[in-house]
């Protein structure tokens, strides 16, 4: 068969076009498969369930004065406020008698802040200012220079600035109104760090991981995933929630890349089955591992209503009789008789369906759950908060 040049050119173009489409189609399939890759159900990142040693914050606290209040400051009963004002004025060369001061526009406050371990001198921190005396509001106040100390008694930061208040309080002779708490304020970037924490993160040759989930299975899962990621037996469980990690030689002095890879490991936390009951609000929370053995439950509400009234009998006009008051009590008993319901919760959904079929409200659920636990049919820990 004889093939001319035009036919050969057409066949070559079709071949190239087919190869390009195949490559593009293969890339599309690969990209789509990456997007649709299964994600481990219930997985959480390691940094969300664990704390690394050396990566923590330190509490700072200080005592200071807020000035510029519009008559809402501490009264004369707060003697420490008057003494603080007198001491401050004496340091500025002004002689003052604490007994004659009337600090209506001044309030004594406690100033708190969190100092990260990575904070260096010159960096700024947010501070919270809380009234210490009987001030009614800190609205419009300015915090004077306040040293912020740590647990060792050393000054690590200095706070000063205008307060931002998320509420207000106004009152009159016969009425008053208040929104949120006006005696607590915030100063964004209100403290300047003067001394850093004497700790070098990269100087560590080993590290400790503290898990917030106290479960042996979860701890061993973390150990196995860390060792698989690092390619060796570097992690070892010390107890139910503590893991010791030896650092490889190549990461000593440069731990940030290692921590960045470890903190994003996917972990599926596990734990004991638990039922949390909040009697103050009537809230009931059931964990997914809660199980229920076969049991029959009947729950009925008993309601007793007592109404008292006074019957008054008055004599006729111009008679010698007297007014007689006789009390009357009405007693009403309402009882709901509900049928016996068979409940067997192999799963959380079946347990919820069984409780809902009884028509129980949250208050009834609290009583039912306690009774099931006492009967030994509820296989979970009941925690009342």
C-alpha positions as CSV (number, residue, x, y, z in Angstrom):
1,X,0.0,0.0,0.0
2,X,1.3,3.4,-1.0
3,X,1.1,6.2,1.6
4,X,1.5,9.8,0.5
5,X,3.1,12.5,2.7
6,X,-0.3,14.2,3.6
7,X,-1.7,10.9,5.0
8,X,1.5,10.4,7.2
9,X,1.2,14.0,8.5
10,X,-2.5,13.5,9.5
11,X,-1.7,10.1,11.2
12,X,1.2,11.7,13.2
13,X,-1.0,14.6,14.3
14,X,-3.8,12.2,15.5
15,X,-1.3,10.1,17.4
16,X,0.1,13.2,19.2
17,X,-3.4,14.4,20.0
18,X,-4.3,11.0,21.4
19,X,-1.2,11.0,23.6
20,X,-1.8,14.5,24.9
21,X,-5.4,13.6,25.8
22,X,-4.3,10.5,27.5
23,X,-1.7,12.3,29.6
24,X,-4.2,15.1,30.5
25,X,-6.9,12.5,31.4
26,X,-4.4,10.6,33.5
27,X,-3.4,13.7,35.4
28,X,-7.0,14.6,35.9
29,X,-7.7,11.1,37.3
30,X,-4.7,11.3,39.6
31,X,-5.6,14.8,40.9
32,X,-9.2,13.7,41.5
33,X,-8.0,10.6,43.3
34,X,-5.9,12.8,45.5
35,X,-8.9,14.9,46.4
36,X,-11.1,11.9,47.0
37,X,-8.6,10.1,49.1
38,X,-10.3,8.7,52.3
39,X,-9.6,10.7,55.5
40,X,-9.4,8.8,58.7
41,X,-12.7,9.3,60.5
42,X,-12.5,11.1,63.8
43,X,-8.9,12.0,63.2
44,X,-7.3,15.0,65.1
45,X,-4.0,16.6,64.7
46,X,-1.4,15.7,67.3
47,X,-1.0,19.4,68.3
48,X,-4.7,19.5,69.2
49,X,-4.5,16.7,71.7
50,X,-0.9,17.1,73.1
51,X,1.4,19.7,74.6
52,X,5.1,19.7,73.8
53,X,7.6,20.4,76.6
54,X,9.0,23.9,76.4
55,X,6.1,25.2,74.4
56,X,4.0,26.9,77.1
57,X,3.0,30.3,78.4
58,X,3.8,31.9,81.8
59,X,1.4,33.8,83.9
60,X,2.2,37.4,84.9
61,X,0.4,39.5,87.4
62,X,0.7,43.1,88.7
63,X,-1.0,45.6,90.9
64,X,-1.8,49.1,89.5
65,X,-4.1,52.1,89.5
66,X,-6.7,53.1,86.9
67,X,-7.3,56.9,86.7
68,X,-9.7,59.1,84.8
69,X,-12.9,57.5,85.8
70,X,-16.1,59.6,85.9
71,X,-16.9,59.2,89.6
72,X,-17.2,55.4,89.3
73,X,-13.9,54.6,91.1
74,X,-13.3,53.1,94.5
75,X,-14.9,54.6,97.6
76,X,-13.3,55.7,100.8
77,X,-13.8,52.1,102.2
78,X,-11.0,50.8,99.9
79,X,-8.1,51.9,102.1
80,X,-5.5,50.2,99.9
81,X,-6.5,52.5,97.0
82,X,-5.9,55.6,99.1
83,X,-2.5,54.3,100.3
84,X,-1.5,53.4,96.8
85,X,-2.4,56.9,95.6
86,X,-0.4,58.5,98.4
87,X,2.7,56.4,97.7
88,X,2.5,57.2,94.0
89,X,2.2,60.9,94.6
90,X,5.1,60.9,97.1
91,X,7.3,59.2,94.5
92,X,6.4,62.1,92.1
93,X,7.3,64.7,94.8
94,X,3.8,65.5,95.9
95,X,3.0,65.2,99.6
96,X,-0.4,63.6,100.2
97,X,-2.3,62.4,103.3
98,X,-4.1,59.1,102.7
99,X,-6.8,60.1,105.1
100,X,-7.9,63.1,103.1
101,X,-8.0,61.5,99.7
102,X,-11.3,60.8,98.0
103,X,-10.6,58.4,95.1
104,X,-13.8,58.7,93.2
105,X,-12.0,58.8,89.9
106,X,-9.3,56.2,90.8
107,X,-9.6,52.4,91.1
108,X,-7.2,49.8,92.3
109,X,-6.8,46.9,89.8
110,X,-5.1,43.6,89.2
111,X,-3.4,43.3,85.8
112,X,-2.8,39.8,84.3
113,X,-1.2,38.6,81.1
114,X,0.2,35.5,79.4
115,X,3.9,35.5,78.5
116,X,4.8,33.0,75.8
117,X,8.1,31.2,76.1
118,X,9.1,32.7,72.7
119,X,8.4,36.3,73.7
120,X,11.5,38.5,73.5
121,X,12.2,42.0,75.0
122,X,10.3,44.6,73.0
123,X,7.4,42.4,72.0
124,X,3.9,43.3,73.2
125,X,1.2,41.4,75.1
126,X,-2.5,41.8,75.7
127,X,-3.4,42.5,79.3
128,X,-6.6,42.1,81.3
129,X,-7.5,44.6,84.0
130,X,-9.8,43.7,86.8
131,X,-11.2,45.9,89.6
132,X,-9.9,45.1,93.1
133,X,-12.0,47.4,95.2
134,X,-15.6,48.6,95.1
135,X,-15.4,50.5,91.8
136,X,-18.7,50.6,89.8
137,X,-17.1,50.8,86.3
138,X,-13.7,51.2,84.6
139,X,-15.2,52.8,81.5
140,X,-12.9,55.6,80.2
141,X,-10.0,54.7,82.6
142,X,-6.3,54.7,81.9
143,X,-4.0,52.2,83.5
144,X,-0.8,53.8,84.9
145,X,2.6,52.1,84.6
146,X,2.3,48.7,86.2
147,X,5.2,46.2,86.6
148,X,4.2,42.6,85.6
149,X,5.9,39.9,87.7
150,X,6.2,36.2,87.3
151,X,6.1,33.5,90.0
152,X,9.8,34.1,90.7
153,X,9.1,37.7,91.7
154,X,11.0,39.2,88.8
155,X,9.6,41.8,86.5
156,X,9.1,40.5,82.9
157,X,6.8,43.2,81.4
158,X,5.4,46.7,82.0
159,X,1.7,47.5,81.3
160,X,0.1,50.9,80.6
161,X,-2.6,52.2,78.4
162,X,-6.3,53.0,77.8
163,X,-8.9,50.3,78.7
164,X,-11.5,48.9,76.4
165,X,-14.7,47.9,78.3
166,X,-17.2,45.5,76.8
167,X,-20.1,46.7,79.0
168,X,-21.6,49.6,80.9
169,X,-23.6,50.2,84.1
170,X,-25.9,53.2,84.7
171,X,-28.2,53.8,87.6
172,X,-30.7,56.3,88.8
173,X,-32.9,56.8,91.8
174,X,-35.4,54.1,91.0
175,X,-33.9,52.1,88.1
176,X,-30.5,50.8,86.9
177,X,-29.2,49.0,83.8
178,X,-26.1,47.0,83.2
179,X,-24.6,45.1,80.2
180,X,-21.8,42.6,80.7
181,X,-19.2,43.3,83.4
182,X,-18.0,46.9,83.4
183,X,-15.3,46.3,86.1
184,X,-13.1,44.2,83.8
185,X,-11.3,45.7,80.8
186,X,-8.7,44.8,78.2
187,X,-5.7,46.6,76.8
188,X,-4.7,45.2,73.4
189,X,-0.8,45.2,73.2
190,X,-0.9,47.0,76.5
191,X,2.3,45.4,78.0
192,X,5.9,45.6,76.7
193,X,8.1,42.6,77.5
194,X,11.3,43.7,79.3
195,X,12.8,40.3,80.0
196,X,12.4,37.0,78.1
197,X,12.0,33.6,79.7
198,X,15.5,32.0,80.2
199,X,14.8,29.0,78.1
200,X,16.3,27.9,74.8
201,X,14.0,25.7,72.8
202,X,16.6,24.3,70.4
203,X,19.0,23.4,73.2
204,X,16.9,20.3,74.2
205,X,18.2,16.8,73.4
206,X,14.9,15.2,74.3
207,X,11.3,16.2,74.6
208,X,8.2,15.3,76.5
209,X,4.7,15.1,75.1
210,X,1.7,15.4,77.5
211,X,-1.5,14.1,76.0
212,X,-4.8,15.7,77.0
213,X,-6.6,12.3,76.2
214,X,-5.7,9.9,79.0
215,X,-6.0,6.6,77.3
216,X,-3.5,3.8,76.8
217,X,-4.6,3.0,73.3
218,X,-4.4,6.6,72.1
219,X,-0.9,6.9,73.7
220,X,0.4,3.8,71.9
221,X,-1.1,5.1,68.7
222,X,0.8,8.3,69.0
223,X,4.0,6.4,69.8
224,X,3.7,4.2,66.8
225,X,2.9,7.0,64.4
226,X,5.8,9.1,65.7
227,X,8.2,6.2,65.3
228,X,6.9,5.5,61.8
229,X,7.3,9.1,60.8
230,X,10.8,9.4,62.2
231,X,12.0,6.0,61.0
232,X,13.1,4.6,64.3
233,X,12.3,3.9,67.9
234,X,12.6,7.5,69.2
235,X,9.3,7.7,71.1
236,X,8.5,5.8,74.2
237,X,5.4,5.9,76.5
238,X,6.1,6.7,80.1
239,X,2.6,6.4,81.4
240,X,-1.0,6.7,80.2
241,X,-0.6,10.2,78.9
242,X,3.2,11.0,78.8
243,X,5.5,10.2,75.9
244,X,9.3,10.7,76.0
245,X,10.9,11.6,72.6
246,X,14.6,11.3,71.9
247,X,15.8,13.7,69.2
248,X,17.9,12.5,66.3
249,X,21.3,14.0,65.9
250,X,20.3,15.9,62.7
251,X,17.5,17.8,64.5
252,X,19.5,18.8,67.5
253,X,19.9,22.6,67.5
254,X,17.2,22.8,64.8
255,X,14.0,21.3,66.2
256,X,11.5,23.5,64.4
257,X,11.3,21.3,61.2
258,X,10.8,18.2,63.3
259,X,8.0,19.7,65.4
260,X,6.3,21.1,62.3
261,X,6.1,17.6,60.9
262,X,5.1,15.8,64.1
263,X,2.3,18.2,65.2
264,X,0.3,17.5,62.0
265,X,0.2,13.7,62.4
266,X,-3.4,12.4,62.3
267,X,-4.4,10.7,65.5
268,X,-7.8,9.1,66.3
269,X,-8.3,9.8,70.0
270,X,-10.1,7.1,72.0
271,X,-11.3,7.1,75.6
272,X,-13.8,5.7,78.1
273,X,-17.5,5.8,77.3
274,X,-19.0,8.8,79.3
275,X,-22.3,10.5,79.9
276,X,-22.1,14.1,81.1
277,X,-25.0,15.5,83.0
278,X,-25.4,19.2,83.8
279,X,-28.3,19.4,86.3
280,X,-28.2,23.2,86.4
281,X,-29.3,23.5,82.7
282,X,-30.7,20.1,82.1
283,X,-28.1,19.2,79.5
284,X,-27.3,15.6,78.8
285,X,-24.4,14.6,76.5
286,X,-23.8,11.0,75.4
287,X,-20.5,9.8,74.0
288,X,-20.4,7.7,70.9
289,X,-19.1,4.6,72.8
290,X,-22.0,4.5,75.3
291,X,-23.7,1.1,75.2
292,X,-26.8,-0.2,76.9
293,X,-27.7,-3.7,77.8
294,X,-31.3,-5.0,77.3
295,X,-33.5,-3.4,79.9
296,X,-37.1,-2.4,80.4
297,X,-37.9,1.2,81.5
298,X,-41.1,2.8,82.6
299,X,-40.9,6.5,83.6
300,X,-43.9,8.6,84.7
301,X,-44.1,12.1,85.9
302,X,-45.8,12.9,89.2
303,X,-47.0,16.5,89.6
304,X,-48.6,17.8,92.8
305,X,-50.3,21.2,92.7
306,X,-51.4,22.9,96.0
307,X,-53.5,26.0,95.8
308,X,-54.5,28.0,98.9
309,X,-57.2,30.7,99.0
310,X,-59.0,32.7,101.7
311,X,-62.8,32.6,102.0
312,X,-64.1,35.8,103.7
313,X,-67.6,35.8,105.3
314,X,-68.9,39.2,106.2
315,X,-72.0,39.9,108.4
316,X,-74.9,42.0,107.2
317,X,-75.1,45.7,107.8
318,X,-76.0,46.9,111.3
319,X,-75.6,43.4,112.7
320,X,-73.6,42.4,115.6
321,X,-71.7,39.7,113.7
322,X,-68.0,39.7,112.9
323,X,-66.0,39.0,109.8
324,X,-64.8,35.4,109.5
325,X,-61.8,34.3,107.4
326,X,-61.5,30.6,106.6
327,X,-58.6,29.2,104.6
328,X,-59.2,26.7,101.8
329,X,-56.7,24.4,100.3
330,X,-57.1,22.7,96.9
331,X,-54.9,19.7,96.2
332,X,-54.5,18.3,92.7
333,X,-52.4,15.3,91.8
334,X,-51.5,14.6,88.1
335,X,-49.6,11.4,87.3
336,X,-48.6,10.3,83.9
337,X,-48.8,6.5,83.5
338,X,-46.4,5.4,80.7
339,X,-46.0,2.0,79.4
340,X,-43.0,-0.2,80.0
341,X,-40.5,0.3,77.1
342,X,-37.9,-2.3,76.1
343,X,-34.6,-0.6,75.3
344,X,-31.4,-2.2,74.0
345,X,-28.8,0.3,72.8
346,X,-26.1,-1.6,70.9
347,X,-25.2,1.8,69.3
348,X,-25.6,5.4,70.3
349,X,-28.3,5.9,67.6
350,X,-30.4,3.1,69.0
351,X,-30.0,4.4,72.6
352,X,-31.1,7.9,71.5
353,X,-34.0,6.4,69.6
354,X,-35.1,4.4,72.6
355,X,-35.0,7.4,74.9
356,X,-36.8,9.6,72.4
357,X,-39.5,7.0,72.0
358,X,-40.3,7.4,75.7
359,X,-41.0,11.1,75.2
360,X,-38.6,12.0,77.9
361,X,-37.4,15.6,78.3
362,X,-33.8,16.4,79.5
363,X,-34.9,16.4,83.1
364,X,-36.4,13.0,82.7
365,X,-33.3,11.7,81.0
366,X,-31.2,12.6,84.0
367,X,-33.3,10.4,86.2
368,X,-33.5,7.6,83.7
369,X,-29.7,7.6,83.1
370,X,-29.0,7.5,86.9
371,X,-31.5,4.6,87.2
372,X,-29.9,2.7,84.3
373,X,-26.4,3.2,85.8
374,X,-27.7,1.9,89.2
375,X,-29.2,-1.1,87.5
376,X,-25.9,-1.9,85.8
377,X,-27.4,-1.6,82.3
378,X,-25.6,1.6,81.3
379,X,-22.0,0.8,80.3
380,X,-20.5,4.2,80.6
381,X,-19.1,6.6,83.2
382,X,-21.7,9.2,84.4
383,X,-20.2,12.5,85.3
384,X,-22.3,15.2,86.9
385,X,-21.1,18.8,86.5
